[in-house]
Amino acid sequence: MENRKETTIEERKLAIKLSNEGKSLRNIAKVVGRSVNCIQKILQKFKKDWYAGKYRRKREKENYELYNRAKSYTSSED
């Protein structure tokens, strides 16, 4: 009974590109051939994942710097 079809990577990339160009959700939905709700969910997931990745990279850099600082303290005491 389900008529759902998974969005392709190309559809998602196109939706994100059009959104970055300032297009409206309705306009993006027409171009991609999906519902406004589908486009909204694609963009929400992208923003959530993008922010999470950005935060993760920042934390990894901070942890790496802390590790190197701690390593330099221990090696200078030897």
VEXLOFI-831299 format. One record per atom (N, C-alpha, C, O, CB): residue number from 1; x, y, z. Coordinates in pm, whole numbers. Atoms other than C-alpha are relative to their C-alpha. Glycine has a CB too. Example, Ala and Ser with C-alpha at 12.3 -4.5 7.8 and 13.67 -1.06 7.14 Angstrom:
residues 2
<node><i>1</i><u>89</u><v>-119</v><w>0</w></node>
<node><i>1</i><u>1230</u><v>-450</v><w>780</w></node>
<node><i>1</i><u>90</u><v>120</v><w>0</w></node>
<node><i>1</i><u>194</u><v>118</v><w>66</w></node>
<node><i>1</i><u>-99</u><v>3</v><w>125</w></node>
<node><i>2</i><u>-82</u><v>-119</v><w>-6</w></node>
<node><i>2</i><u>1367</u><v>-106</v><w>714</w></node>
<node><i>2</i><u>-77</u><v>109</v><w>73</w></node>
<node><i>2</i><u>-26</u><v>220</v><w>90</w></node>
<node><i>2</i><u>41</u><v>46</v><w>-142</w></node>
This chain:
residues 78
<node><i>1</i><u>79</u><v>-119</v><w>0</w></node>
<node><i>1</i><u>0</u><v>0</v><w>0</w></node>
<node><i>1</i><u>84</u><v>126</v><w>0</w></node>
<node><i>1</i><u>35</u><v>235</v><w>-32</w></node>
<node><i>1</i><u>-91</u><v>-1</v><w>117</w></node>
<node><i>2</i><u>-83</u><v>-118</v><w>-5</w></node>
<node><i>2</i><u>293</u><v>231</v><w>41</w></node>
<node><i>2</i><u>46</u><v>39</v><w>-139</w></node>
<node><i>2</i><u>92</u><v>-45</v><w>-217</w></node>
<node><i>2</i><u>121</u><v>-23</v><w>92</w></node>
<node><i>3</i><u>-46</u><v>-52</v><w>128</w></node>
<node><i>3</i><u>373</u><v>450</v><w>-257</w></node>
<node><i>3</i><u>123</u><v>87</v><w>18</w></node>
<node><i>3</i><u>150</u><v>175</v><w>-63</w></node>
<node><i>3</i><u>-112</u><v>79</v><w>-69</w></node>
<node><i>4</i><u>-116</u><v>-83</v><w>-31</w></node>
<node><i>4</i><u>686</u><v>596</v><w>-103</w></node>
<node><i>4</i><u>119</u><v>-39</v><w>-86</w></node>
<node><i>4</i><u>141</u><v>-157</v><w>-115</w></node>
<node><i>4</i><u>36</u><v>-9</v><w>147</w></node>
<node><i>5</i><u>-121</u><v>23</v><w>78</w></node>
<node><i>5</i><u>1000</u><v>635</v><w>-306</w></node>
<node><i>5</i><u>112</u><v>80</v><w>65</w></node>
<node><i>5</i><u>96</u><v>199</v><w>91</w></node>
<node><i>5</i><u>-20</u><v>41</v><w>-151</w></node>
<node><i>6</i><u>-112</u><v>-67</v><w>-65</w></node>
<node><i>6</i><u>1335</u><v>717</v><w>-149</w></node>
<node><i>6</i><u>57</u><v>109</v><w>-91</w></node>
<node><i>6</i><u>65</u><v>92</v><w>-213</w></node>
<node><i>6</i><u>110</u><v>-102</v><w>38</w></node>
<node><i>7</i><u>-61</u><v>-108</v><w>79</w></node>
<node><i>7</i><u>1491</u><v>1045</v><w>-258</w></node>
<node><i>7</i><u>142</u><v>-40</v><w>-37</w></node>
<node><i>7</i><u>214</u><v>-100</v><w>43</w></node>
<node><i>7</i><u>-2</u><v>135</v><w>78</w></node>
<node><i>8</i><u>-136</u><v>32</v><w>44</w></node>
<node><i>8</i><u>1807</u><v>1008</v><w>-459</w></node>
<node><i>8</i><u>96</u><v>107</v><w>50</w></node>
<node><i>8</i><u>55</u><v>216</v><w>91</w></node>
<node><i>8</i><u>7</u><v>-11</v><w>-155</w></node>
<node><i>9</i><u>-102</u><v>-96</v><w>-42</w></node>
<node><i>9</i><u>2131</u><v>1180</v><w>-371</w></node>
<node><i>9</i><u>-4</u><v>123</v><w>-90</w></node>
<node><i>9</i><u>13</u><v>235</v><w>-43</w></node>
<node><i>9</i><u>142</u><v>-65</v><w>-4</w></node>
<node><i>10</i><u>7</u><v>-112</v><w>94</w></node>
<node><i>10</i><u>2096</u><v>1393</v><w>-684</w></node>
<node><i>10</i><u>-115</u><v>94</v><w>35</w></node>
<node><i>10</i><u>-101</u><v>216</v><w>28</w></node>
<node><i>10</i><u>-15</u><v>-51</v><w>-144</w></node>
<node><i>11</i><u>115</u><v>-83</v><w>-39</w></node>
<node><i>11</i><u>1751</u><v>1512</v><w>-572</w></node>
<node><i>11</i><u>33</u><v>81</v><w>126</w></node>
<node><i>11</i><u>-2</u><v>199</v><w>135</w></node>
<node><i>11</i><u>-123</u><v>-89</v><w>25</w></node>
<node><i>12</i><u>-35</u><v>-70</v><w>-123</w></node>
<node><i>12</i><u>1885</u><v>1600</v><w>-228</w></node>
<node><i>12</i><u>100</u><v>112</v><w>-26</w></node>
<node><i>12</i><u>86</u><v>222</v><w>26</w></node>
<node><i>12</i><u>58</u><v>-98</v><w>103</w></node>
<node><i>13</i><u>-99</u><v>-102</v><w>33</w></node>
<node><i>13</i><u>2186</u><v>1785</v><w>-369</w></node>
<node><i>13</i><u>-65</u><v>118</v><w>-71</w></node>
<node><i>13</i><u>-34</u><v>234</v><w>-43</w></node>
<node><i>13</i><u>112</u><v>-59</v><w>-88</w></node>
<node><i>14</i><u>70</u><v>-105</v><w>73</w></node>
<node><i>14</i><u>1960</u><v>1979</v><w>-606</w></node>
<node><i>14</i><u>-85</u><v>85</v><w>95</w></node>
<node><i>14</i><u>-87</u><v>207</v><w>83</w></node>
<node><i>14</i><u>-88</u><v>-60</v><w>-110</w></node>
<node><i>15</i><u>82</u><v>-73</v><w>-96</w></node>
<node><i>15</i><u>1724</u><v>2073</v><w>-322</w></node>
<node><i>15</i><u>86</u><v>92</v><w>86</w></node>
<node><i>15</i><u>48</u><v>206</v><w>111</w></node>
<node><i>15</i><u>-78</u><v>-98</v><w>90</w></node>
<node><i>16</i><u>-91</u><v>-80</v><w>-83</w></node>
<node><i>16</i><u>2015</u><v>2197</v><w>-109</w></node>
<node><i>16</i><u>57</u><v>116</v><w>-81</w></node>
<node><i>16</i><u>67</u><v>228</v><w>-32</w></node>
<node><i>16</i><u>114</u><v>-87</v><w>58</w></node>
<node><i>17</i><u>-56</u><v>-104</v><w>87</w></node>
<node><i>17</i><u>2166</u><v>2389</v><w>-401</w></node>
<node><i>17</i><u>-102</u><v>110</v><w>-23</w></node>
<node><i>17</i><u>-70</u><v>228</v><w>-11</w></node>
<node><i>17</i><u>45</u><v>-60</v><w>-135</w></node>
<node><i>18</i><u>105</u><v>-99</v><w>25</w></node>
<node><i>18</i><u>1836</u><v>2561</v><w>-482</w></node>
<node><i>18</i><u>-32</u><v>79</v><w>126</w></node>
<node><i>18</i><u>-59</u><v>199</v><w>119</w></node>
<node><i>18</i><u>-126</u><v>-69</v><w>-53</w></node>
<node><i>19</i><u>25</u><v>-69</v><w>-126</w></node>
<node><i>19</i><u>1783</u><v>2642</v><w>-116</w></node>
<node><i>19</i><u>109</u><v>103</v><w>27</w></node>
<node><i>19</i><u>81</u><v>215</v><w>72</w></node>
<node><i>19</i><u>-8</u><v>-100</v><w>116</w></node>
<node><i>20</i><u>-112</u><v>-94</v><w>-18</w></node>
<node><i>20</i><u>2128</u><v>2802</v><w>-97</w></node>
<node><i>20</i><u>-9</u><v>118</v><w>-95</w></node>
<node><i>20</i><u>44</u><v>226</v><w>-66</w></node>
<node><i>20</i><u>132</u><v>-73</v><w>-20</w></node>
<node><i>21</i><u>20</u><v>-109</v><w>96</w></node>
<node><i>21</i><u>2033</u><v>3010</v><w>-402</w></node>
<node><i>21</i><u>-116</u><v>90</v><w>41</w></node>
<node><i>21</i><u>-141</u><v>192</v><w>-23</w></node>
<node><i>21</i><u>-24</u><v>-56</v><w>-139</w></node>
<node><i>22</i><u>109</u><v>-83</v><w>-50</w></node>
<node><i>22</i><u>1737</u><v>3145</v><w>-205</w></node>
<node><i>22</i><u>-137</u><v>-32</v><w>-56</w></node>
<node><i>22</i><u>-230</u><v>47</v><w>-41</w></node>
<node><i>22</i><u>30</u><v>141</v><w>-28</w></node>
<node><i>23</i><u>129</u><v>39</v><w>56</w></node>
<node><i>23</i><u>1457</u><v>2959</v><w>-381</w></node>
<node><i>23</i><u>-96</u><v>-40</v><w>112</w></node>
<node><i>23</i><u>-53</u><v>-84</v><w>219</w></node>
<node><i>23</i><u>17</u><v>-117</v><w>-100</w></node>
<node><i>24</i><u>101</u><v>36</v><w>-100</w></node>
<node><i>24</i><u>1131</u><v>2899</v><w>-195</w></node>
<node><i>24</i><u>-19</u><v>-151</v><w>3</w></node>
<node><i>24</i><u>19</u><v>-222</v><w>-90</w></node>
<node><i>24</i><u>-135</u><v>71</v><w>-31</w></node>
<node><i>25</i><u>26</u><v>144</v><w>-11</w></node>
<node><i>25</i><u>1026</u><v>2556</v><w>-72</w></node>
<node><i>25</i><u>-91</u><v>-48</v><w>-112</w></node>
<node><i>25</i><u>-69</u><v>-155</v><w>-169</w></node>
<node><i>25</i><u>-64</u><v>-33</v><w>137</w></node>
<node><i>26</i><u>93</u><v>39</v><w>108</w></node>
<node><i>26</i><u>740</u><v>2547</v><w>-323</w></node>
<node><i>26</i><u>72</u><v>-9</v><w>-134</w></node>
<node><i>26</i><u>50</u><v>-103</v><w>-211</w></node>
<node><i>26</i><u>-116</u><v>100</v><w>-10</w></node>
<node><i>27</i><u>-74</u><v>0</v><w>126</w></node>
<node><i>27</i><u>971</u><v>2635</v><w>-610</w></node>
<node><i>27</i><u>93</u><v>-121</v><w>-7</w></node>
<node><i>27</i><u>100</u><v>-188</v><w>-110</w></node>
<node><i>27</i><u>81</u><v>130</v><w>-15</w></node>
<node><i>28</i><u>-91</u><v>116</v><w>-6</w></node>
<node><i>28</i><u>1224</u><v>2371</v><w>-503</w></node>
<node><i>28</i><u>-79</u><v>-129</v><w>-22</w></node>
<node><i>28</i><u>-36</u><v>-217</v><w>-96</w></node>
<node><i>28</i><u>76</u><v>-5</v><w>136</w></node>
<node><i>29</i><u>83</u><v>121</v><w>11</w></node>
<node><i>29</i><u>947</u><v>2111</v><w>-470</w></node>
<node><i>29</i><u>-44</u><v>-22</v><w>-144</w></node>
<node><i>29</i><u>-45</u><v>-136</v><w>-191</w></node>
<node><i>29</i><u>-123</u><v>12</v><w>91</w></node>
<node><i>30</i><u>41</u><v>13</v><w>141</w></node>
<node><i>30</i><u>827</u><v>2183</v><w>-826</w></node>
<node><i>30</i><u>116</u><v>-48</v><w>-86</w></node>
<node><i>30</i><u>99</u><v>-137</v><w>-170</w></node>
<node><i>30</i><u>-53</u><v>134</v><w>-53</w></node>
<node><i>31</i><u>-117</u><v>35</v><w>82</w></node>
<node><i>31</i><u>1176</u><v>2160</v><w>-974</w></node>
<node><i>31</i><u>44</u><v>-145</v><w>26</w></node>
<node><i>31</i><u>72</u><v>-219</v><w>-68</w></node>
<node><i>31</i><u>117</u><v>96</v><w>29</w></node>
<node><i>32</i><u>-47</u><v>133</v><w>-36</w></node>
<node><i>32</i><u>1272</u><v>1843</v><w>-785</w></node>
<node><i>32</i><u>-107</u><v>-106</v><w>-26</w></node>
<node><i>32</i><u>-75</u><v>-223</v><w>-51</w></node>
<node><i>32</i><u>42</u><v>-4</v><w>148</w></node>
<node><i>33</i><u>109</u><v>95</v><w>21</w></node>
<node><i>33</i><u>930</u><v>1682</v><w>-827</w></node>
<node><i>33</i><u>-39</u><v>-73</v><w>126</w></node>
<node><i>33</i><u>-83</u><v>-188</v><w>122</w></node>
<node><i>33</i><u>39</u><v>-100</v><w>-105</w></node>
<node><i>34</i><u>35</u><v>55</v><w>-130</w></node>
<node><i>34</i><u>871</u><v>1620</v><w>-457</w></node>
<node><i>34</i><u>-94</u><v>95</v><w>72</w></node>
<node><i>34</i><u>-115</u><v>207</v><w>28</w></node>
<node><i>34</i><u>126</u><v>-26</v><w>85</w></node>
<node><i>35</i><u>90</u><v>-84</v><w>-78</w></node>
<node><i>35</i><u>631</u><v>1753</v><w>-196</w></node>
<node><i>35</i><u>80</u><v>103</v><w>80</w></node>
<node><i>35</i><u>200</u><v>86</v><w>103</w></node>
<node><i>35</i><u>-87</u><v>-86</v><w>95</w></node>
<node><i>36</i><u>-63</u><v>-103</v><w>-82</w></node>
<node><i>36</i><u>706</u><v>2065</v><w>6</w></node>
<node><i>36</i><u>49</u><v>-62</v><w>131</w></node>
<node><i>36</i><u>157</u><v>-29</v><w>179</w></node>
<node><i>36</i><u>-98</u><v>118</v><w>27</w></node>
<node><i>37</i><u>-37</u><v>67</v><w>-125</w></node>
<node><i>37</i><u>711</u><v>1847</v><w>319</w></node>
<node><i>37</i><u>130</u><v>-80</v><w>-16</w></node>
<node><i>37</i><u>215</u><v>-79</v><w>72</w></node>
<node><i>37</i><u>-113</u><v>-91</v><w>47</w></node>
<node><i>38</i><u>-121</u><v>79</v><w>27</w></node>
<node><i>38</i><u>975</u><v>1620</v><w>164</w></node>
<node><i>38</i><u>122</u><v>92</v><w>-8</w></node>
<node><i>38</i><u>227</u><v>61</v><w>49</w></node>
<node><i>38</i><u>-16</u><v>-81</v><w>-132</w></node>
<node><i>39</i><u>-110</u><v>-95</v><w>14</w></node>
<node><i>39</i><u>1194</u><v>1917</v><w>70</w></node>
<node><i>39</i><u>38</u><v>58</v><w>136</w></node>
<node><i>39</i><u>156</u><v>73</v><w>168</w></node>
<node><i>39</i><u>-37</u><v>114</v><w>-97</w></node>
<node><i>40</i><u>-23</u><v>-54</v><w>-133</w></node>
<node><i>40</i><u>1153</u><v>2060</v><w>419</w></node>
<node><i>40</i><u>82</u><v>-98</v><w>85</w></node>
<node><i>40</i><u>176</u><v>-58</v><w>154</w></node>
<node><i>40</i><u>-134</u><v>32</v><w>70</w></node>
<node><i>41</i><u>-72</u><v>102</v><w>-77</w></node>
<node><i>41</i><u>1271</u><v>1733</v><w>575</w></node>
<node><i>41</i><u>144</u><v>-17</v><w>-49</w></node>
<node><i>41</i><u>235</u><v>-35</v><w>32</w></node>
<node><i>41</i><u>-74</u><v>-133</v><w>-7</w></node>
<node><i>42</i><u>-135</u><v>11</v><w>56</w></node>
<node><i>42</i><u>1570</u><v>1711</v><w>339</w></node>
<node><i>42</i><u>88</u><v>113</v><w>54</w></node>
<node><i>42</i><u>201</u><v>90</v><w>96</w></node>
<node><i>42</i><u>-4</u><v>4</v><w>-155</w></node>
<node><i>43</i><u>-78</u><v>-117</v><w>-44</w></node>
<node><i>43</i><u>1682</u><v>2063</v><w>434</w></node>
<node><i>43</i><u>25</u><v>-3</v><w>150</w></node>
<node><i>43</i><u>133</u><v>34</v><w>195</w></node>
<node><i>43</i><u>-73</u><v>129</v><w>-39</w></node>
<node><i>44</i><u>-18</u><v>9</v><w>-145</w></node>
<node><i>44</i><u>1626</u><v>2008</v><w>806</w></node>
<node><i>44</i><u>108</u><v>-100</v><w>35</w></node>
<node><i>44</i><u>194</u><v>-74</v><w>120</w></node>
<node><i>44</i><u>-132</u><v>-39</v><w>69</w></node>
<node><i>45</i><u>-101</u><v>103</v><w>-27</w></node>
<node><i>45</i><u>1832</u><v>1689</v><w>803</w></node>
<node><i>45</i><u>138</u><v>48</v><w>-41</w></node>
<node><i>45</i><u>236</u><v>25</v><w>31</w></node>
<node><i>45</i><u>-35</u><v>-131</v><w>-75</w></node>
<node><i>46</i><u>-129</u><v>-52</v><w>45</w></node>
<node><i>46</i><u>2108</u><v>1856</v><w>604</w></node>
<node><i>46</i><u>57</u><v>99</v><w>101</w></node>
<node><i>46</i><u>174</u><v>91</v><w>137</w></node>
<node><i>46</i><u>-13</u><v>67</v><w>-138</w></node>
<node><i>47</i><u>-46</u><v>-101</v><w>-96</w></node>
<node><i>47</i><u>2129</u><v>2150</v><w>846</w></node>
<node><i>47</i><u>42</u><v>-65</v><w>131</w></node>
<node><i>47</i><u>144</u><v>-28</v><w>190</w></node>
<node><i>47</i><u>-110</u><v>104</v><w>26</w></node>
<node><i>48</i><u>-33</u><v>69</v><w>-125</w></node>
<node><i>48</i><u>2125</u><v>1919</v><w>1148</w></node>
<node><i>48</i><u>133</u><v>-73</v><w>-13</w></node>
<node><i>48</i><u>219</u><v>-62</v><w>75</w></node>
<node><i>48</i><u>-113</u><v>-99</v><w>39</w></node>
<node><i>49</i><u>-123</u><v>76</v><w>22</w></node>
<node><i>49</i><u>2398</u><v>1695</v><w>1006</w></node>
<node><i>49</i><u>119</u><v>92</v><w>-22</w></node>
<node><i>49</i><u>229</u><v>64</v><w>25</w></node>
<node><i>49</i><u>-16</u><v>-94</v><w>-119</w></node>
<node><i>50</i><u>-108</u><v>-94</v><w>27</w></node>
<node><i>50</i><u>2604</u><v>1991</v><w>886</w></node>
<node><i>50</i><u>49</u><v>64</v><w>130</w></node>
<node><i>50</i><u>169</u><v>72</v><w>154</w></node>
<node><i>50</i><u>-45</u><v>108</v><w>-98</w></node>
<node><i>51</i><u>-39</u><v>-61</v><w>-127</w></node>
<node><i>51</i><u>2598</u><v>2161</v><w>1226</w></node>
<node><i>51</i><u>68</u><v>-103</v><w>91</w></node>
<node><i>51</i><u>165</u><v>-70</v><w>159</w></node>
<node><i>51</i><u>-123</u><v>60</v><w>71</w></node>
<node><i>52</i><u>-60</u><v>105</v><w>-84</w></node>
<node><i>52</i><u>2675</u><v>1832</v><w>1403</w></node>
<node><i>52</i><u>143</u><v>-28</v><w>-47</w></node>
<node><i>52</i><u>233</u><v>-44</v><w>36</w></node>
<node><i>52</i><u>-85</u><v>-129</v><w>-5</w></node>
<node><i>53</i><u>-133</u><v>25</v><w>54</w></node>
<node><i>53</i><u>2972</u><v>1772</v><w>1173</w></node>
<node><i>53</i><u>95</u><v>115</v><w>29</w></node>
<node><i>53</i><u>212</u><v>93</v><w>61</w></node>
<node><i>53</i><u>-7</u><v>-23</v><w>-149</w></node>
<node><i>54</i><u>-81</u><v>-118</v><w>-27</w></node>
<node><i>54</i><u>3098</u><v>2127</v><w>1217</w></node>
<node><i>54</i><u>42</u><v>1</v><w>147</w></node>
<node><i>54</i><u>158</u><v>29</v><w>179</w></node>
<node><i>54</i><u>-76</u><v>129</v><w>-35</w></node>
<node><i>55</i><u>-29</u><v>3</v><w>-143</w></node>
<node><i>55</i><u>3075</u><v>2094</v><w>1596</w></node>
<node><i>55</i><u>99</u><v>-112</v><w>31</w></node>
<node><i>55</i><u>191</u><v>-93</v><w>112</w></node>
<node><i>55</i><u>-129</u><v>-18</v><w>81</w></node>
<node><i>56</i><u>-89</u><v>114</v><w>-24</w></node>
<node><i>56</i><u>3244</u><v>1752</v><w>1588</w></node>
<node><i>56</i><u>143</u><v>34</v><w>-41</w></node>
<node><i>56</i><u>237</u><v>4</v><w>32</w></node>
<node><i>56</i><u>-50</u><v>-124</v><w>-76</w></node>
<node><i>57</i><u>-134</u><v>-36</v><w>46</w></node>
<node><i>57</i><u>3538</u><v>1884</v><w>1384</w></node>
<node><i>57</i><u>66</u><v>98</v><w>95</w></node>
<node><i>57</i><u>186</u><v>89</v><w>122</w></node>
<node><i>57</i><u>-7</u><v>60</v><w>-142</w></node>
<node><i>58</i><u>-55</u><v>-97</v><w>-94</w></node>
<node><i>58</i><u>3580</u><v>2174</v><w>1625</w></node>
<node><i>58</i><u>47</u><v>-71</v><w>127</w></node>
<node><i>58</i><u>156</u><v>-43</v><w>176</w></node>
<node><i>58</i><u>-106</u><v>108</v><w>34</w></node>
<node><i>59</i><u>-36</u><v>73</v><w>-122</w></node>
<node><i>59</i><u>3581</u><v>1938</v><w>1926</w></node>
<node><i>59</i><u>123</u><v>-88</v><w>-25</w></node>
<node><i>59</i><u>209</u><v>-98</v><w>62</w></node>
<node><i>59</i><u>-118</u><v>-86</v><w>48</w></node>
<node><i>60</i><u>-116</u><v>84</v><w>30</w></node>
<node><i>60</i><u>3828</u><v>1703</v><w>1754</w></node>
<node><i>60</i><u>127</u><v>84</v><w>-2</w></node>
<node><i>60</i><u>231</u><v>40</v><w>48</w></node>
<node><i>60</i><u>-19</u><v>-71</v><w>-135</w></node>
<node><i>61</i><u>-117</u><v>-88</v><w>4</w></node>
<node><i>61</i><u>4065</u><v>1994</v><w>1690</w></node>
<node><i>61</i><u>41</u><v>40</v><w>141</w></node>
<node><i>61</i><u>160</u><v>39</v><w>174</w></node>
<node><i>61</i><u>-30</u><v>125</v><w>-86</w></node>
<node><i>62</i><u>-30</u><v>-38</v><w>-138</w></node>
<node><i>62</i><u>4039</u><v>2109</v><w>2052</w></node>
<node><i>62</i><u>62</u><v>-116</v><w>76</w></node>
<node><i>62</i><u>158</u><v>-97</v><w>150</w></node>
<node><i>62</i><u>-128</u><v>48</v><w>71</w></node>
<node><i>63</i><u>-55</u><v>117</v><w>-69</w></node>
<node><i>63</i><u>4101</u><v>1756</v><w>2180</w></node>
<node><i>63</i><u>142</u><v>-30</v><w>-47</w></node>
<node><i>63</i><u>227</u><v>-67</v><w>34</w></node>
<node><i>63</i><u>-91</u><v>-123</v><w>-24</w></node>
<node><i>64</i><u>-133</u><v>24</v><w>55</w></node>
<node><i>64</i><u>4402</u><v>1718</v><w>1950</w></node>
<node><i>64</i><u>100</u><v>99</v><w>60</w></node>
<node><i>64</i><u>211</u><v>62</v><w>97</w></node>
<node><i>64</i><u>-1</u><v>12</v><w>-154</w></node>
<node><i>65</i><u>-87</u><v>-102</v><w>-58</w></node>
<node><i>65</i><u>4548</u><v>2047</v><w>2076</w></node>
<node><i>65</i><u>27</u><v>-28</v><w>148</w></node>
<node><i>65</i><u>139</u><v>-12</v><w>194</w></node>
<node><i>65</i><u>-62</u><v>139</v><w>-17</w></node>
<node><i>66</i><u>-18</u><v>34</v><w>-141</w></node>
<node><i>66</i><u>4490</u><v>1943</v><w>2439</w></node>
<node><i>66</i><u>94</u><v>-119</v><w>16</w></node>
<node><i>66</i><u>179</u><v>-121</v><w>105</w></node>
<node><i>66</i><u>-136</u><v>-31</v><w>66</w></node>
<node><i>67</i><u>-85</u><v>118</v><w>-4</w></node>
<node><i>67</i><u>4653</u><v>1606</v><w>2372</w></node>
<node><i>67</i><u>146</u><v>39</v><w>-23</w></node>
<node><i>67</i><u>235</u><v>-6</v><w>49</w></node>
<node><i>67</i><u>-45</u><v>-103</v><w>-105</w></node>
<node><i>68</i><u>-138</u><v>-42</v><w>30</w></node>
<node><i>68</i><u>4962</u><v>1771</v><w>2219</w></node>
<node><i>68</i><u>58</u><v>83</v><w>114</w></node>
<node><i>68</i><u>176</u><v>69</v><w>146</w></node>
<node><i>68</i><u>4</u><v>80</v><w>-129</w></node>
<node><i>69</i><u>-47</u><v>-81</v><w>-112</w></node>
<node><i>69</i><u>4985</u><v>2020</v><w>2505</w></node>
<node><i>69</i><u>38</u><v>-90</v><w>118</w></node>
<node><i>69</i><u>143</u><v>-71</v><w>179</w></node>
<node><i>69</i><u>-108</u><v>102</v><w>42</w></node>
<node><i>70</i><u>-27</u><v>92</v><w>-111</w></node>
<node><i>70</i><u>4964</u><v>1742</v><w>2764</w></node>
<node><i>70</i><u>124</u><v>-84</v><w>-30</w></node>
<node><i>70</i><u>204</u><v>-112</v><w>60</w></node>
<node><i>70</i><u>-121</u><v>-92</v><w>26</w></node>
<node><i>71</i><u>-115</u><v>80</v><w>41</w></node>
<node><i>71</i><u>5218</u><v>1538</v><w>2569</w></node>
<node><i>71</i><u>130</u><v>81</v><w>17</w></node>
<node><i>71</i><u>232</u><v>27</v><w>60</w></node>
<node><i>71</i><u>-15</u><v>-47</v><w>-145</w></node>
<node><i>72</i><u>-120</u><v>-83</v><w>-12</w></node>
<node><i>72</i><u>5463</u><v>1830</v><w>2563</w></node>
<node><i>72</i><u>37</u><v>22</v><w>147</w></node>
<node><i>72</i><u>155</u><v>31</v><w>180</w></node>
<node><i>72</i><u>-20</u><v>135</v><w>-70</w></node>
<node><i>73</i><u>-29</u><v>-17</v><w>-143</w></node>
<node><i>73</i><u>5429</u><v>1877</v><w>2940</w></node>
<node><i>73</i><u>67</u><v>-125</v><w>56</w></node>
<node><i>73</i><u>163</u><v>-115</v><w>133</w></node>
<node><i>73</i><u>-130</u><v>30</v><w>77</w></node>
<node><i>74</i><u>-56</u><v>124</v><w>-54</w></node>
<node><i>74</i><u>5503</u><v>1512</v><w>3013</w></node>
<node><i>74</i><u>138</u><v>-27</v><w>-57</w></node>
<node><i>74</i><u>224</u><v>-79</v><w>14</w></node>
<node><i>74</i><u>-92</u><v>-117</v><w>-30</w></node>
<node><i>75</i><u>-131</u><v>27</v><w>60</w></node>
<node><i>75</i><u>5797</u><v>1493</v><w>2771</w></node>
<node><i>75</i><u>105</u><v>98</v><w>51</w></node>
<node><i>75</i><u>224</u><v>64</v><w>55</w></node>
<node><i>75</i><u>-8</u><v>8</v><w>-152</w></node>
<node><i>76</i><u>-97</u><v>-97</v><w>-51</w></node>
<node><i>76</i><u>5960</u><v>1809</v><w>2913</w></node>
<node><i>76</i><u>44</u><v>-33</v><w>142</w></node>
<node><i>76</i><u>149</u><v>13</v><w>187</w></node>
<node><i>76</i><u>-58</u><v>140</v><w>-6</w></node>
<node><i>77</i><u>-33</u><v>37</v><w>-137</w></node>
<node><i>77</i><u>5957</u><v>1660</v><w>3263</w></node>
<node><i>77</i><u>100</u><v>-114</v><w>6</w></node>
<node><i>77</i><u>164</u><v>-135</v><w>109</w></node>
<node><i>77</i><u>-125</u><v>-39</v><w>76</w></node>
<node><i>78</i><u>-91</u><v>116</v><w>2</w></node>
<node><i>78</i><u>6163</u><v>1356</v><w>3157</w></node>
<node><i>78</i><u>143</u><v>37</v><w>12</w></node>
<node><i>78</i><u>230</u><v>-50</v><w>12</w></node>
<node><i>78</i><u>-18</u><v>-79</v><w>-124</w></node>
